[in-house]
């Protein structure tokens, strides 16, 4: 199978993602890989969420499958990549911006947690590739926490050092976007079970709903810049 690749120069670039990493992400758009203990956790608002227990950390890794209606896939990818715009529509963002150290770009992201929990922050690398696979157009974005960073930790904020995410998007055959997401992070500290369950059952579908609204408003946002 022929795969043509376009790497977006506006992305935070890294050579630490492989072709196999990208293929693994978009491969699950067709058929989820659920062997090895994956279980259906919840299905709501047209979104299916599977989880896999990680014995080493006692946490779960998640796979999410859903559709963003009336949002073209390329637009979804553009909105997902736009850090400045995300600060307008994602209410959980405290800080979000690119950094550069020793010629390497990364992203700093601080997430608001409900009182009395401490906020979490991330320093991660990401890369987007626009793929042509046969007669299909697929957009894939990978992200992973940086193992080494010059970004100092902030008082009162817990640094998440084990984070990974992959997102694959393509047209649903109509006017919407089929989305696959694979996600894991270890937030550290003591996180109440209710918050973990809420984030998975309600937070993820809510995020996709907010992102759909953000896609609908993106043209207006760009015109006002």
C-alpha positions in Angstrom: 0.0 0.0 0.0 1.3 3.4 -1.0 1.4 6.0 1.8 2.2 9.6 0.9 3.1 11.9 3.8 2.9 15.7 4.3 4.5 16.9 7.6 3.2 20.2 8.7 5.9 22.7 9.2 3.8 24.6 11.7 3.8 21.7 14.1 6.3 21.1 16.9 8.7 18.9 15.1 10.5 15.8 16.3 12.2 12.9 14.7 11.3 10.7 17.7 8.1 9.5 16.2 8.4 6.7 13.7 6.4 5.7 10.6 5.2 2.7 12.5 3.9 5.0 15.3 1.7 6.9 12.7 0.6 3.7 11.0 -0.4 2.2 14.4 -2.6 5.3 15.1 -4.5 5.4 11.8 -4.8 1.7 11.6 -7.4 1.7 14.4 -9.8 3.9 12.5 -11.0 0.8 10.7 -10.7 -1.8 13.3 -10.0 -1.2 17.0 -7.2 -3.4 18.4 -8.8 -4.6 21.6 -6.9 -7.9 22.4 -4.9 -8.2 25.6 -7.5 -7.1 28.1 -9.2 -4.0 26.7 -12.8 -3.6 27.9 -15.7 -1.4 26.9 -15.9 1.2 29.7 -18.7 3.4 28.5 -20.7 4.4 25.4 -22.3 7.9 25.5 -23.1 10.7 23.0 -22.0 8.5 20.1 -18.6 7.9 21.7 -17.2 4.5 22.7 -14.5 4.4 25.3 -12.4 1.4 26.0 -9.8 1.0 28.8 -6.9 -1.2 29.7 -5.6 -1.6 33.2 -1.9 -0.9 33.6 -0.6 -3.1 36.4 2.6 -1.1 36.9 0.8 2.2 37.6 -2.6 1.0 38.7 -4.1 3.4 36.1 -6.0 2.9 32.9 -5.0 3.6 29.2 -8.0 4.6 27.1 -9.1 4.3 23.5 -11.8 6.6 22.2 -13.9 6.2 19.0 -16.4 8.8 17.9 -17.7 11.1 15.2 -17.6 14.9 15.0 -20.7 15.8 12.9 -20.5 18.6 10.4 -16.8 19.2 10.9 -14.4 18.3 8.0 -11.4 16.2 9.0 -8.7 18.7 7.9 -10.5 21.5 9.8 -10.6 19.3 12.9 -6.8 18.7 12.6 -6.2 22.5 12.2 -8.2 23.3 15.3 -6.6 20.6 17.3 -3.1 22.0 16.4 -3.9 25.6 17.1 -2.7 26.2 20.6 -3.7 29.9 20.8 -7.3 29.1 19.7 -7.6 26.3 22.2 -7.1 28.8 25.1 -10.4 30.4 23.8 -12.5 27.2 23.8 -11.0 24.8 26.3 -12.0 26.0 29.8 -9.5 23.6 31.5 -6.4 25.3 30.0 -4.5 27.4 32.4 -1.4 27.9 30.2 -0.5 26.6 26.8 2.4 27.6 24.5 5.4 26.5 22.5 8.9 26.6 23.9 12.3 26.1 22.4 15.5 24.9 24.1 18.7 23.8 22.4 17.0 23.9 19.0 14.3 21.5 20.1 10.6 22.7 20.3 8.2 21.4 22.8 4.8 22.5 24.3 4.1 23.6 27.9 0.5 22.8 29.0 -1.0 23.5 32.4 -4.4 22.0 33.2 -6.8 23.3 35.8 -7.9 20.7 38.4 -10.9 21.3 40.8 -10.1 22.6 44.3 -8.5 21.3 46.5 -6.4 19.3 43.9 -3.2 20.8 42.5 -3.1 21.7 38.8 -1.1 19.5 36.5 1.4 20.5 33.8 2.9 18.8 30.9 6.0 19.3 28.7 5.6 17.3 25.5 6.5 17.0 21.9 4.1 16.5 19.1 4.0 15.9 15.3 1.2 16.0 12.7 1.3 14.2 9.5 -1.3 14.5 6.7 -1.4 11.1 5.0 -2.7 9.7 1.7 -3.3 6.0 2.1 -4.6 4.6 -1.1 -7.7 6.7 -1.9 -8.0 7.9 1.7 -6.9 11.1 3.4 -6.0 10.7 7.0 -4.7 13.2 9.5 -2.6 11.9 12.5 -1.3 13.8 15.4 1.1 12.2 18.0 2.2 13.6 21.3 4.5 12.3 24.1 5.9 13.7 27.2 9.5 14.9 27.0 11.9 12.8 29.1 14.3 15.7 29.4 13.4 19.4 29.6 14.8 22.7 30.7 11.4 23.8 31.8 11.5 24.1 35.6 8.6 22.7 37.7 6.3 25.3 39.3 5.4 25.4 42.9 1.9 24.1 43.6 1.7 22.4 40.2 2.4 18.7 39.7 4.4 17.8 36.6 3.0 14.9 34.5 6.0 12.9 33.3 4.3 9.9 31.7 1.9 11.1 29.0 1.1 9.9 25.5 -1.6 10.6 23.0 -2.4 9.7 19.4 -5.3 11.1 17.4 -6.3 9.9 13.9 -9.0 11.6 11.8 -10.6 11.1 8.4 -13.9 11.9 6.7 -16.9 9.9 7.9 -18.1 9.7 4.3 -20.5 12.6 4.8 -19.7 16.1 6.3 -18.2 14.9 9.5 -15.0 13.4 10.9 -14.4 9.9 12.3 -12.0 10.2 15.2 -9.8 7.6 17.0 -7.8 8.6 20.1 -5.4 6.6 22.3 -4.5 8.2 25.6 -2.6 7.6 28.8 -1.2 9.8 31.5 0.0 9.4 35.0 -1.1 12.5 36.9 0.6 11.6 40.1 -0.7 12.4 43.6 -3.9 11.1 44.9 -6.7 11.5 42.4 -10.2 10.6 43.7 -11.9 7.7 41.8 -14.9 9.9 41.1 -12.7 12.4 39.2 -11.0 9.7 37.1 -14.4 8.2 36.2 -15.9 11.6 35.4 -12.9 12.5 33.1 -13.3 9.3 31.2 -17.1 9.0 31.0 -18.1 12.7 30.7 -14.9 14.7 30.2 -13.8 13.1 26.9 -17.3 13.2 25.2 -17.6 16.8 26.5 -14.2 17.7 25.0 -15.3 16.3 21.7 -18.5 18.3 21.9 -16.5 21.5 22.7 -14.1 20.8 19.9 -17.0 20.4 17.4 -18.3 23.9 18.5 -14.7 25.2 18.2 -14.5 23.9 14.6 -17.8 25.6 13.7 -16.4 28.9 15.1 -12.8 28.6 13.8 -13.4 30.6 10.6 -14.8 33.6 12.6 -11.9 33.4 15.0 -9.3 33.5 12.2 -11.0 36.4 10.6 -10.8 38.4 13.8 -7.1 37.8 14.4 
